[in-house]
Amino acid sequence: MNDITTLIVDDEPLAREKLRMLLGHDPMFRVVQECSTGREAIQAIYAHRPQVMFLDVQMPDVDGFGALNSIDLVTRPLVVLTTAYSNYAVQAFEAEVLDYLLKPFDEERLGRCIRRIKARLLQSTPAGNAADTFHKTSDAIDRFLVKSEGRILFFDAKEIDWIEAASNYAEIHTGSQSFLIRHTMNELERKLNPMQFLRIHRSFIVNLAKIRGVQPCSSGEYMIRLQSGKELPSSRGYRDNLASILKNAI
């Protein structure tokens, strides 16, 4: 892995200095610019195309979330939020940031964050044509946050059995549980790992690891049987997706 180009965004000079000093303990991190406002951060991202951004939430002019909303997904780096306030945690996960550092954080906590950054960047290293479908590692969803019965639950994408369309929402099925999330099927198809998930129908996305068998139908379509016993149809419009998987499995 080459140098990890990094942007530090915080309106407090001492906070920027501390983070720069801690990152300096790891020779792989190269800070390309420091910014004190959200507007500066947006300009710096398009100028430097950093791989990682440490982003404060509360800043003058444009706050951290406003800056994120102004960056297109292809250009957006891995994002680590740094803030003194814990009440942004839910919003942070909905924005699909990589990590959430509560100030004041120490070198040990930052070290855990750095390991996550390196692991995520390693996942984006090309390893065959399939990896080319990712524009940025930060685009891929690997963890979900859902609200259920007054609780906030987190689970990994690999736990999902299948996903079903529910108007402008999507219903995630994992084991005996199901949850509604604020994503459309088209958004999920773009942002889930294509090595792990497959769109088989306008209403269904399946976890490839949960497929037990595929049954051809007389209509030229397929019936997908999951390990749980659930059966899902694969429509003609998505037949090529499934055919490519079956071809590779032979």
BELBELSUL-V923170 format. One record per helix or strand of 2 or more residues. SS is the DSSP state (2 for helix, 1 for strand). FROM is the first residue (numbers start at 1). LEN is the number of residues. If there is no record, write none. Layout:
((SS:FROM:LEN) (SS:FROM:LEN))
This chain:
((1:4:6) (2:13:11) (1:29:7) (2:38:11) (1:52:5) (2:64:6) (1:78:6) (2:86:9) (1:99:4) (2:107:17) (2:129:5) (2:137:3) (1:143:6) (1:151:6) (2:157:3) (1:162:5) (1:169:6) (1:177:5) (2:185:7) (1:197:5) (1:204:4) (2:208:3) (1:211:6) (1:222:5) (1:231:4) (2:236:14))
